[in-house]
Amino acid sequence: MRIDRKKTYAFHNNVDYCVGTGRMGLALAKEYQDELRIVQEEIGFKHIRGHGLFCADMGIYEERRFGKKTYFCYNFTYLDRVMDSYIEQGLEPFLELGFMPEALASGEQTIFVWKGNVTPPKSYEKWAELVSTTLTHLCDRYGRDRVVTWPVEVWNEPNLPGFWKDADMEEYFKLFKITYNAVKKVDPRFTVGGPAVCGVKDEFWIRSFLDFCKKEKLSPDFITRHHYTTEMPQFKGHFTYQKLSDPYLGFDNLKTSRVAIDSYKEFKGLPIHITEFNTSYTPTNPIHDTNENAAYIAHQLSHLGDVNESYSYWTFGDVFEEAGIPHTYFHGGFGLVAAGCVRKPTFWTFAFFKRLQELSGRCIYKDEDCVIVESADKKEIRGIVWNRDKKTLKKNFTLPVKEKKLTLIRQTVDPVTTNPLKLWHDIGEPAAPSKEQIDLLKKVDSPCVTSKILTAPQGEVKLDFSIRGFGVEYFTLTPCEMTSDQGYDYARVARGAN
């Protein structure tokens, strides 16, 4: 394939906008913060979104009974600790408002082992006060001009009866209206969105939501939805297994949201934030730990910016308890980082796409297996090639260059070079690895780096890639300028002393 460096391809890379987390109370754990630190050092997300802001372990809404009287108060002790930790790590929250505090809930239906209440409030007036008081506190603590830039999302997946009692659409719309007004009353600069739907009747829900907003003269600032790409799960022991779905069916589904929104003159062009996406939607699917996941997600990242403002991977780490406390290090958790701070292959997919973004250039080539970008001054080229198949993928590129000599650096993540899951299996799949075993796992969680000097006597270089099944490779091409010390002869050194 001959690349025309004057041609530009559409590639909207917003890989670092947001990442998901388990419920917010988990941020109080050391392992959680250790995993997040690794993610931020290498990738550096801007926002973080999770459930459970108003759940019991955060303790924000308190009602206590003494004798015959009930006393009420707000408590922001843990909220401040969590927010402080996020800001310290360079993150701003993407605030999901939910679930319902037990004392404010109209029913007893809950979800997950940590019992997030999914019923409407028994008093919408108190719910609105809870929202406005919490946001006001955040404004007072962190500065109003800063906090109003934190996106606010109303609830999570109300189109699913497990997340919102009876998936009652009209009741959710009522919740949205009251919440929207409560947020805007604190400061109209806040951006507020929903309906955070996932799967079932998503297009119908989004259209109905927009009809409601139009009728009630509400102006949502963005629309949110979720995106998972596996079929129905099969259960075996502690685990679930799912087949990957055709990615293009998912992309087509995402486009229905864009079409629906743009069909309203009042809402045309509203940003769409995918506030959750991954392959499987279960936290016990071993695919999340694999190289196959890394390659599939690379393809997703090359497309998700086509019609969406952002796309938040669910989740950054494996400190996660929706299905209970994980039994083993590799348990199919959503995270980019496994227990013990071992980086999974998909971690590198995100790190590589972030490096493309950091170049701040333009895309000079894109197909279904790769993305290539160049810097604004045209001195550096970066690219990613991935293979979603089991068979080896061969790709060949010819690029025109001005330099006579260039350095090619390759970083390879595939089942041979970067596969901590295999090592964990080969040492017996220990539920609680020893320190020595964890150190070994960390030795195989990094890309394999190779280098080569290319010459371009005819004004072009050829790049040949042979990507193993489920491999992902990141490469850079930069001018090679030798600054050798006097008398140093690398060729002689490389030949050996004899």
N, C-alpha and C positions, 0 to 999 in steps of 0.2 A: 504494500500500500504506500503510494507516494503522497506525502502530506504537503498541502499548499499552505504555507504559513501566513499567507495573506487572507485566508478564508477564516471566518469565525463561526463557531457552533454555539447554539443555545445551551447554556449550562448554568443553572442557578444553584449555587452551592452555599447553603445556609446551615451547614452541618453542626455548627457550634452554638446555635441559638438557645437550645433548651435540652435538658436531659431529665429523665424520670427518676423517681426514688420511691421506696416503700413509704409507709406512713411516716409522717414527720417526726413522731416521737422517737423513732429509731436513730435519729441524728444525735441523740444523747449518748450513743454507744461508741466506744473507742474504735472498734473494728470498722464501723460505718465511716468514721472520719478518716481513718487510715486509707480505706479504699477510695474515698472521695478525693483525697489528696493526690493519690497516684493518677487518677483520671484528670484532675485539674492541671497537674504539672505537665502532662503529655498532650492533652487535648484542649482543655480550657474552655468549658462551656460557659455561657453567659447567664442562663437562667436554670432553675431547678423546680420541678413540679412533683407534688406527691399528694396522697390522700391524708385524711385524718387530722386536719387543722383543728377541728372542734371536738375531737374524740377525747375519751376520758384520760388517756395517758398524757395529753397536753394540759389538761386541767384548766382551760380558759374559762369555762362556764361552770360555776359551782353553786349548788343549792344544798344547804345543810339544815337539818332539823334539830332544834334544841327544845325539848319539852313539847309544847303545843305550837311553837312558832317555827316557821321556815325562814332562814336567812339566806340571802343571795349576794354573790359578789363575782367580780371578774378577777382572774389570776393570770398574769402574763409572765410569770417566772420562767417557765420552760419555753414559751414562745421566744422570749428574748435570747435565751441560750442557743436555741436552734438558729434563729436569724443571725445572731452574732457569728456563729460558726460558718454559716453560708457566706456571709460577707467577707469574713477572714479568708475564705478560700476563693474569693473572686466571683462569687455567684450572687445573683439577685433572684428572689422568688418569683415564680409564675403561680400566683395564688389560686388554688382550687378551694372553693368554699364548700366544705362538707367534712365529715358527715354530721348527723344531728346529735347534739349533746343529749345524753340519756334523760337529763332532767327537763329538757325542752321538747322531747320527742312525743308524738301523738300515739305511737305504737311501740311494739317490742321487736319488730323484724330487724335482724342484723345480718351482716355479711362478714365473712372471713373469721378466722379463729379469734381475732382480737375484737370482734363484735362491733363493727361500725354500724350505727343505727341508720337505716335507710327510709325512715318514715318522715312525713311532713312535720313541721313544728306544730305543737298544740296552740301556740300563740305566734302568729306572724309578726305581731308588734314586737315581741321579745326577740324574735329571730332578727328582725331588721336592726334592733338596738344592738344585738350581739355583733352583727357585721360592722355597723358604723363605729361602735366603740373600739373594736379590734383594729380597724383601719386607722382611726384617730390616734390610738396608742402607737401604732407603727410610725405614723407621720411625726408624732412628737419625739419619738426616740431616734429615728434615722433621718429625719428631715423631710418635710412635705414635698419639696421639689424632686427629691429622689424617689420617694415611695409612690408617688402618683405615676411613675413610669413602670411600676410592677403590674403586669397584666392580671386581671381578675376573671376567673372562670367560675360560673355558677354550676356547682354539682359535678357529678361524674356518671356518665352512661345512664341517664334516666329512661332511655328506651328499653332497658333490660330490667325485668321485674326483680332481679336479685339486687340491683343497685338503687332502685326507687320503687317504693311499694306499688305493686300492680302495674308498673310502667305507665302510671296515670299521666297522660300528656297534659291534660288541662290543669292538673294540680302542679305539674312542673312549670307550666307557663305562669301560673300564679306566683310560684316561688321566684321565678326569674324576674318578673316585673317588680315585685317588692324588693328583691335583693338589688336589682339594677338601680332603683330609685334611692335605696339606702346608701349605696356606694357613691353615686353621683352627688348626693346631698353632702357627703363628707368633702368631696372635691370633684367638680365636673371634669377635671382633667384625667381622672382615672379612666382606663380603657376596660370595658366589661364585655364578656362574650359567653357564648354557649352554642349549642346545647350539649356538647361533648358526647355525641352519640357514637355507638359502636355496633356495626353489623346490622342488626335486625331493623328493617324498614328505615334505613338511615336517610335516604332521599326524601321519603314521605315526612319524616320527622323534621328535616331541615326546612322543607317547604312550608310545613305547618307552623313551624317556629317563626319563619319570616312573615307569614300571613298574620300571625298573632302580633308580632312587633309592629307591623304596618297598621293594623287595626288600632293598637293601643298607643301609636305614635312614639314607640321606643326606637332608639337608634343604636343597636349593638355596634360595638367598635370592631369586632371580629367574630368569626364563626369557628367553632372547634369541633373536631371529630377524631375518631381513632382509626387505626389501620393495622390489621393483622393478616398474615398471609399463609395460614395453614388450614387444613380441613378438620373435620370433627375428630376429637381425641379418642384414642384407645387406652384403657387403663390397665396397668400391670404393676402390682405391688404398690410401691410409693411413687410410681412414675406414670407419665402420660406420653404417648407417642402419636405424632400427627404427620401426615404427608404435607409437603410444601405445595401450595396452590400455584396455578399459573400466574406469574407476576403481572402479566398484561391484563388479566381480569381485574386485579386489584387497581391497577392504574386507571382502567376504564371506570371503575367504581368511583375513584377519587374525582374524576372529571365530572361525574354527575352532580357533585356538590358545587363545583365551579359554575356549571351550566345553570343550576337551580338559583344560585345567588345572583348571577348576572342577568337573570330573567326579570328581576325587579329593578326598576329604575332607581328606587330609593336605596338599594343595597348593592348595586352593581360595583364590582371591584373590591368589596370588603375582603380583607385578608382572611385566609384560612390557615389556622394553626392545627396541625396534627399533634395533639397533646399526648398521644401514646402511639407507638408503633413498634413492632417486632415481627419475627416469624410466628412463633407460637404465642398464644395468649394464656398458657398455663405455666406456673413457676416451677414445674417439675418435669419439664421436657428436655431430655438430654441434648437435643439439637442445639440449644443455646450455647453449649460448651464446645462446639465443633468447628472445624475449618469450613465445613459446608455452610454453616450459618454466616461465617465471615464473608464468603464469596457471594452468597445470595444478598446479603445486606449491602455489599458494594454496588451491586446492580440497582438495588432500591435507592441508594443515595444518589446515584447518577440521574434518577428520574423524579424524585419526590419534590424537588423545587420547581418542577414544570408548572404546577397549578397551585402550589401551597407556599405560604409565607415561611412556615417553619415545620419541623418534624422532630419530635422529641422521643428518643429511644427509651424504651421501658425495659431495663433501668440501668443506672451506672454501676451498681454493685449487688452482691448476693446477700447482704444483710437485709432480709426480707422474710415476712412471716405470715403472708396471707393464708397459706396452706399449713401453717405450723412451723416450728423451728426446724430448719433443714437438718437431715440426718447425717449427711456426708459433705465433704469438700466439694466434689463435683456431683451436683444433684439436679442439674438441668435448670438452675436459676436463671432469671432474666439478665443478670448483670454482665457488664463488660469485664468486671473483675471478680474472681472467685475468692472464697475464703482464704485467709493467709496472704491476701494481696497478690495472688497469682493472676496475671493478665491473660485473658482468653484471646483466641485469634480475632474475634470481632472487635476487640479493643483497638487492634492495629488498623482495621478498616477505617474506623473513625479518625484515628491519628493521621493516617495517610490523607484522607479527604481534607482534614484541617490544614495540612501542609499545602495542599493545592490552593486552598482559600487564602493562606498567608502570602502567596506569591502576588496577589492583587493584580493579576494579569488578565488575559483573555483565553478562551478555549479555542485551540487551533485544530482539535480533532476529537470526535466523540462517536462511539458506536456502542453496540450492546455488550462489549467486552472490555472497553477501556475509555478513559478520559485523559486528554493531554492538554496542558495549559503552558503558556509562556509568560515571562515577566514583561512588564511594560517597556523596559529597555531592550527586550528581546535577547538578553544575554543568558537567561536560564530557562530551561524547559523541565517541567515536572509532569509525571503521569502515573496512572494506576492501570494495571491490567488484571483482570480477574477471570476465573474459570468456574462456572457454575455446574460443570459436568464432571463425571468421574474420569473421563478420558483426557489425555494431555491436549492442551490447546496451544497451537502455534500461531504466532502473530509476527508479521514482518513490516517494518516501517522504513521508509527512506525520507530523510529530512534535509532540506537545503540549509546550509550553515555558512557563516562568513569566516569562522575560526578554522585554522588549520589543524588544531589539536584540541580535543575535548575530553573531559573526564565523565565517565558513565558510572554512577553508583546505583546498585540494585539492592533493595531490601525485600526479602522473600518470606512470606508467611504461608506455609502449606502443611499438609499432614506429615511431611518428613522433617522440615526445618523447625517448625514452631507448633508443638502439639503437646501441651502439658497434660491434656486428657489421656493420651496414650501412655505416657509415663506413669501417671496415677494408676491406670489399669494394670500396667506391667509390674508394678510393685505391690499388687494385690488389692487395689481399690480401698485403701484404709479409710475408715470413717474419720479417724483422728490421726493424721500423719504426724510423725515425729518432726522435731526441728530440722534434723538432717534431711528428711524426705521433703519437707517444704522448701528447703534451700535448693534441692535438686529440681523441684518443680519450677522454681523461679529461674533456674538456669536454662530452661527450655521454653520460656514464655516470650522470648524476644525474636525479632526477625533475623534471618541469616543475611549478612551484609557481604556483598562482593563488589569489586571495582575493576575498571579497565580503562585504558587510555585509547581513544579512537582518533584516527587521523582522517582528514577530509581533503585530500589533494585535489579532488574534482569539485569541491564546494558542496559536498553532501556526505551524510553518514547513514549507515544502515543499522537498524536495531532489530535484532532477532530475539523473540521471546518463545520459550517453551515452558508453559505454565502447567504444573502438575494438576491433577484433578482436585478441585476445591481450593486451588491456590489463589493468593492475592499477592501482587508484586508492585511495589512502588519504586519509581526510578527518577533520577535527576541527571540532567545533562548540562554541564557548565564548562566554560573555557578553562583549559589547562595551562597554567602559567608556572613553569618551574622556577624555584628560587633556591637552587641547590647551593650548598656550601662549596668553597673552593676545593677541588680534588675529589669530590664525592662522585662515585661511579656506581649507580644502582645496578646497571646491567652486570657489572663485574661481581658485585655482592650477591646478586640473585643466582649467578652461576655456581656459587659455592667456593670454598677456600682452595679446592683442587683445580 
